[in-house]
């Protein structure tokens, strides 16, 4: 099969000039390349300045819907009662018995309690509460409530904790709690970002060198990647000034923006080299590249944008902020490929193939060339299409088998175990889990905003709560209840449970808040009839509300992705068969990674592949959703690049089998290189010390690699060979519609 670029020719035998808006844009940028490059430099410098402090403006948390009952309860506790569950816990271990360190313990508690913005601080030494003392009598807890929202509490912990941890006379103090975990996670995230960039950058350059065989050509996508990263920082900084943006968006969107910018420019540069080889001059080669590959880049970016837009249906700002940032970053990646590359290519011209550092090695590899009938991807396509049912069916069965572990997936919200094993907060929390089952570190709180503390039914309600299986005690303004009886009279802090127009209860259980048992317990508390309106909060209730909200919006997110992808692929292909075919294949490309999430990160197998982490037997509930939207967009991205070349050949020849082989031949090597780059950049997140980033990075890298190899390399040619000309079928009315509004490279 000939691999020369098909182009119309002029009267002199040279390829005729191309037309179209993108071609005109390319010529304008080439003709004004000096001004264009100056503007690019100014924008890059401005982005670097704007984004310099982006990290400090990002927020922690954001995993709970603002309308959730648990969040309303926490707000009422803070606003009306100046109370709430502790968000900072000090674990103090004495050299001897805790009672012998009473003076140091009271001094430590008093120091915390008198700190500005601290709502309360109470400990074993100030309350005598036996649940705040370990069974061996050597370790005690100091429960602290830091005021303000999640971000304020985190910043306060960041300033306060260094003055509290360490030695205090006979006490050795460690800190944990939500505020401290968030502070440590933010610090670890920034550290991991630098490490991931140092790993991904040299590997990406090597892949580009191996793909292009030219240092000059390889440098262009790398430059675009750097520009995209600078833009990403600026975007996050600007977004953070108008809305809350998750701190993890810095790691995720930086990797996504860099990977896509490199991918998009990779395809444009490759097309430019092909156009030069077809006999075009520099300007016309750039114009032809933007008209064809540039249009595909725009379409591919649109698919990723729509996939990320599905995250906007979820009412939690962790996912919504990643959607906002991700959408803008994808647009930046596409824009940089279309606006920055043309003037750069014009400056380089025919020097694009200079400095082939791998030339000696390449000459010794007989199958290394990318085109021609002897190309490895052409031969693979032909081999698959000889036995499409056998090969395609086998691959599909293997992928479905790899997905089976996901059936057993269990989900929870992030806690201290997201941190690296052995970190200060993680060690302190392990101590609490093992030795303080009845401590009030994560109680279920019940806020009764319309119930007077003197209401006679309140005591009955508290006793019913104390009778629930798993209840250790119920603290109320009228006393402390355990196992259905009044266990102790109200202490000096009882007034904290009441206020003008309402009261609240603290329900302490022996169930871990982040476990399935903790969720069931929170639901049981909500099921107990209250003497008035009751809002149930606390960590366990928050987890219930978050999971309920996410599951309720999942069908909408899936519908947005499915409908938008079906519509776009119809506009692109003119077929009603290909959209459904690609939707199914893209779903299959995610199966292995979802199964691996459970097998590795939930069940703890093969941990050596991604490095050590604390596995909890559960997955962070938002990660599969985020991974699905990002990975699905990337899969569709590669679908578009492959289909664009298949369709191009099919329109020219009308031969489906030939078109599939041609498309594989032309894009197989590029899609593999692009997937390796994206997998490298996203997979570098797996080196993070934070298990949430490790999970996301490893899962996305696996999804991209499976899609580029098993799905694009085997399933797509098998499916398209089995369907034959039916791939391109559409009813007559839809054909006429596509003729009017369809998206094509022609």
HELIX and SHEET records of a PDB file:
HELIX    1   1 UNK A   21  UNK A   31  1                                  11    
HELIX    2   2 UNK A   33  UNK A   50  1                                  18    
HELIX    3   3 UNK A   51  UNK A   53  5                                   3    
HELIX    4   4 UNK A   54  UNK A   57  1                                   4    
HELIX    5   5 UNK A   69  UNK A   81  1                                  13    
HELIX    6   6 UNK A   98  UNK A  101  5                                   4    
HELIX    7   7 UNK A  102  UNK A  113  1                                  12    
HELIX    8   8 UNK A  124  UNK A  127  1                                   4    
HELIX    9   9 UNK A  130  UNK A  132  5                                   3    
HELIX   10  10 UNK A  150  UNK A  160  1                                  11    
HELIX   11  11 UNK A  161  UNK A  163  5                                   3    
HELIX   12  12 UNK A  178  UNK A  212  1                                  35    
HELIX   13  13 UNK A  215  UNK A  240  1                                  26    
HELIX   14  14 UNK A  249  UNK A  277  1                                  29    
HELIX   15  15 UNK A  282  UNK A  289  1                                   8    
HELIX   16  16 UNK A  290  UNK A  294  3                                   5    
HELIX   17  17 UNK A  295  UNK A  309  1                                  15    
HELIX   18  18 UNK A  310  UNK A  313  5                                   4    
HELIX   19  19 UNK A  317  UNK A  339  1                                  23    
HELIX   20  20 UNK A  341  UNK A  348  1                                   8    
HELIX   21  21 UNK A  349  UNK A  353  5                                   5    
HELIX   22  22 UNK A  359  UNK A  363  1                                   5    
HELIX   23  23 UNK A  376  UNK A  386  1                                  11    
HELIX   24  24 UNK A  388  UNK A  403  1                                  16    
HELIX   25  25 UNK A  404  UNK A  408  5                                   5    
HELIX   26  26 UNK A  416  UNK A  418  5                                   3    
HELIX   27  27 UNK A  424  UNK A  435  1                                  12    
HELIX   28  28 UNK A  456  UNK A  466  1                                  11    
HELIX   29  29 UNK A  494  UNK A  497  5                                   4    
HELIX   30  30 UNK A  516  UNK A  527  1                                  12    
HELIX   31  31 UNK A  539  UNK A  573  1                                  35    
HELIX   32  32 UNK A  577  UNK A  596  1                                  20    
HELIX   33  33 UNK A  597  UNK A  602  3                                   6    
HELIX   34  34 UNK A  607  UNK A  609  5                                   3    
HELIX   35  35 UNK A  623  UNK A  653  1                                  31    
HELIX   36  36 UNK A  656  UNK A  683  1                                  28    
HELIX   37  37 UNK A  684  UNK A  687  5                                   4    
HELIX   38  38 UNK A  691  UNK A  706  1                                  16    
HELIX   39  39 UNK A  707  UNK A  715  3                                   9    
HELIX   40  40 UNK A  716  UNK A  723  1                                   8    
HELIX   41  41 UNK A  724  UNK A  728  5                                   5    
HELIX   42  42 UNK A  732  UNK A  741  1                                  10    
SHEET    1   A 5 UNK A 118  UNK A 123  0                                        
SHEET    2   A 5 UNK A 139  UNK A 146 -1                                        
SHEET    3   A 5 UNK A  88  UNK A  94 -1                                        
SHEET    4   A 5 UNK A 171  UNK A 176 -1                                        
SHEET    5   A 5 UNK A 166  UNK A 168 -1                                        
SHEET    1   B 2 UNK A 411  UNK A 412  0                                        
SHEET    2   B 2 UNK A 619  UNK A 620  1                                        
SHEET    1   C 6 UNK A 485  UNK A 488  0                                        
SHEET    2   C 6 UNK A 479  UNK A 482 -1                                        
SHEET    3   C 6 UNK A 471  UNK A 476 -1                                        
SHEET    4   C 6 UNK A 502  UNK A 509 -1                                        
SHEET    5   C 6 UNK A 444  UNK A 448 -1                                        
SHEET    6   C 6 UNK A 535  UNK A 537 -1                                        
SHEET    1   D 5 UNK A 485  UNK A 488  0                                        
SHEET    2   D 5 UNK A 479  UNK A 482 -1                                        
SHEET    3   D 5 UNK A 471  UNK A 476 -1                                        
SHEET    4   D 5 UNK A 502  UNK A 509 -1                                        
SHEET    5   D 5 UNK A 498  UNK A 499 -1                                        
END                                                                             
